[in-house]
Amino acid sequence: MSEQNMTLLVNGKIAFPEIIQCIENAKVSVEINMFIWRDDNIGNRMAEAVLVAADNGVKIILSVDRYGVVLEKSEEVKKSFFHKKQSLSEKIKINILKCLYPKNCIREKVKDEYTEIYTRIINHQNIEVRANEYKNDHSKYYIIDDEILFLGGINIEDKERDCDVNGRVYGDYMVKLYGSEYVKALRNKLNTGENSLEEMFYGINIKAPFRLFEMEQLYLEMISKAKSELYITMAYFAPIKKFVKAIIEAQRRGVHVIIIIPECANFQNDSNRRTVRKLLKKSNGQIEIYLSPKMLHTKLIMNDDYISLGSTNINPNAFSRLNELNLFVKKTNSEFEREVIDSVYNNRKESRRVFLYKDISYNCLMAFFERFVI
């Protein structure tokens, strides 16, 4: 693995221009697998890039999971690029989320209509759109010319490159891998479940063409194999007993455990706070808990030997229901590793450490309902 072939893209401001440029410069093919694709500024800019490539004769596959419509319509501008119409059950779920999290979206009524750019994409002979399948696919990746791979946790939406409607700055990662061997390795992983690269591998949850849900075990192994340090930066962190136990055991055997979560997450905020309160209490304050002023959408675990980042949260849905994709990179003192560490340190520096578990409050009822609605 060459250092020049792996690049950390720290947020949407950096990631989107790089991705768009690669799409517009594509020669043969573009494949986009996405969870959320909103009808907003960056959503339409990405669509324009796709059309540029398609007009140049590039064959394009756009796969946008139908499962994402509930979040697309209950947050932010409440406009979905592909999913303009909703079923009755979807509307019920959307309204439940709006009631539970009323501050997550603009208050004005929005007319979400088919746009001219949407029509051009749907009717373009070089573009295949797969937007009505319920795959429960939470993974996000782009494959360009079978030579460039982007993967991580960034959805196609304005807030990923700036702030959400509440002014919370978003933090997240994408990784750019340059080289056909990385694309081949990902396709091999998705088709057979086997890894074929040294010093890095992919972790997946997938239902078809076979069922392989390995992310829960891979995360637990990272925690259990930590020797001196364990960093966890997690957007949505549920109080799963086996994870609480594994983290406490790591701390008791002398591992320096540092956990960073958003101080105010857009969803599952009470579940997040319940989890870190429990960890702080069980460790007698020995685990370092930090609350970030950013809406850290990151899913990162780092121990002495490996860095993992991607789409997988620590919650029941991520481990039992959703397709997920993470990258696991062996630590070799590479430039990529140093950039990840610097980013984690910067997030920690910007965050507020909580020393007493009693200083972390949460709504018990909300934490209960959050297990079922998202």
Secondary structure by P-SEA (a helix, b strand, c coil): cccccccccccccccaaaaaaaaaacccbbbbbbccccccaaaaaaaaaaaaaaaabbbbbbbbbccaaaaaaacccccccccccccaaaaaaaaaaaaacccccccccccccccaaaaaaaaccccccccccccccccccccccccbbbbccccccccccccccccbbbbbbbbbbccaaaaaaaaaaaaccccccccbbbbbccccccccccaaaaaaaaaaacccbbbbbcccccccaaaaaaaaaaaaaccbbbbbcccccccaaaaaaaaaaaaaaaacccbbbbbbccccccbbbbcccccccccccccccccccccbbbbbbcccccaaaaaaaaaaaaaaaabbbbcccccccccaaaaaaaaccc
